[in-house]
Structures are given as structure tokens and as C-alpha cells.
Amino acid sequence: MTLHAPSLAEIDAARSRIMGTAIRTPLIRLPDRDGDNEIWLKLETLQPVGSFKLRGAGNCILSAPRNQLANGVYTASAGNMAQGVAWMARELGVPAKVFVPSHAPEAKVAAIRALGGAVEKISFDDWWTIMIDHGRAGEAGCFVHPVCDTQVMAGNGTIGLEIAEDLPDVDAVIVPFGGGGLACGIAAALHAVRPAARVIACEVEGAAPLTAALAAGQPTTVEYRRSFVDGIGSAAVLPAMWPVVRQLIAETSVVPVAEIEDALRLMINRLHIIAEGAGATALAAARRSGMKGAKIVCIVSGSGINFAEVLRIMAG
């Protein structure tokens, strides 16, 4: 499957299409207690489904011909895209099915079911095969890929437009990197409207395939260690995404799990914001960036975290 990075026209069209579905999220400044950087947080946690995924899912589904939706929609997701797909299916009155890896957080699984989505847990390897194959043989319905879809990336790119409008002199945007759909969408928008801004993809230590791929010049398999940061991280960059990622993303930041826990505690204590591990990774990367005097935006991508993890992290 050949993908292309979304154009500015496609991102603008996505913004019109999802208006009234996804909200324009606020950009708030972190209290300046960590040096002379200006750190800003883009709170995608406030989307109706608790993450940015409603943007991409909404644009993808709303741009599909209605006859393709007759048998419903399905996706492969650890939770956030699943909620976006289930939300849109409910709005359109069509069934939604979600294949989740067996280790998916129960908080996200419960949220999918609450939105009316049917959930089927499968092994991580089988789940990954659906991602690679862009669907599951014999499965009815329109497949919504959580990453490898230009319309999904265009929906995500609307975040970049909002950042450029709300903070026109932004110096850097740090984006959690899972499959690359969020980072590439935002990068495509910013390259068009704020080319001076650096786009940095952040990964968690022990699950950083993009950093390895950029160093090798091609996708390569890395050792994958699970952590509470379940929304990002894998063993490899998706092959279909690599050409787009290589075109748009040149910088990464790999963050230890302990620093992500520190960032989550910081958001809870200072701003009363609860984010999932992936959502706290960008802030952790910003705090270790060393960019003096820079205006840095951190994408707080989602809020789906088990409260037991929050209690453990807050207890230190």
C-alpha cells in the first residue's frame, strides 16, 4: 500500500469535515518552574473520547463513501483509535468492531464497550498482522487503519494548524510516536504553515523503533519492553509508513520510563491533568531537551490510564 503525506488542502478539508465532531483543544502554558523554556501543553485529553484519535477516525470515516460503511467499521487498536472509531460508528448508526491486543488496558477496553463497540482480544502477533496487512481476511466492514491512512493523518494534522494559529512563533513541537500517524500529520501541517518549527518524535526507552530506523536508514526490529506507557512503542516502524516518516520526521527523543512518571506527576500536581503514559512522554522529552529559551509545545495525546497506575505513580 502506497501512502502519501497529507497536503495542506487535505488537512484544511479534514478540519471542515470534523468540525462539530472533534473539538479545538486548548493550548496551556506550564507554570515556569523548570528553567527558561516556555513549555505549552496541547490537551488532546479533552476530546470527547479522551484522545486525539477522534480527529483521524472522524476524518477517515466521514470521507468514506456511505456504501462502504453499510457493514460497519472495524479497526485494530490498543484503545484510543478504537474509541474514536466506536464514537463515529455510533454517531452514524453503524456497527463497530475492535481487535485489541491481549495486554490492552482495561480502562480503554471498558470505554470501547461503553461506546457500543464490540471488542475481540487477540494475541499481540495476530493484532500486529492486522496492522501490517491493513485488515483481516474475511472480516466484514470498512477497515480503519489507526496509522497508515492519509485521511487519518490529515485529521491528525488539524492539531498542527491549531498550534500555528494559537502560538505563531512556536519553535518546536514534541509528539509521541506510536505508528507515526500523529507525528506525520502534525509535521505535514507545520511544514506548510510554520516551516521553522522543529517536529520531534518522542519514544519510550525500551520501545524506540523510529530512533533505530533513522540511525539505520531503514526500518529495523528492536527489542520491545512493555511498560505502563502502552499507547506508543513497538518492535518496528510499520513498513508502509516508513517513506512518509522519513520524509517528515528527522529528530527523535528517547525518554526513560522514570522520567515519564515524573512528567505525569508534574501534570497532576501543577495542572490537575491526568494523562496516559504516551500523553506524558512529550512533556518528559521537553524537560530534558536542553532548548534554552524555546517555545515548545507538547502533544498530550490521551488520558486512557488505569487508575491503579495513577495511584502507583503518585505514590512514587
Buried (B, 14 or more C-beta within 10 A) or exposed (E): EEBEBBBBEBBBBBBEBBEEBBBBBEBBEBEEEEEEBBBBBBBBBBBEBBBBBBBBBBBBBBBBEEEEBEEBBBBBBBBBBBBBBBBBBBEBEBBBBBBBBEEBBEBBBBBBBEBEBBBBBBEBEBBBBBBEEBBBEEEEBBBBBBBBBBBBBBBBBBBBBBBBEBBEEBBBBBBBBBBBBBBBBBBBBBBBBBEEBBBBBBBBBBBBBBBBBBEEEEBBEBEBEEBBBBBBBBBBBBEBBBEBBBBBBEBBBBBBBEBBBBBBBBBBEEBEBBBBBBBBBBBBBBBEBEBEEBBBBBBBBBBBBBEEBBEEBEEE
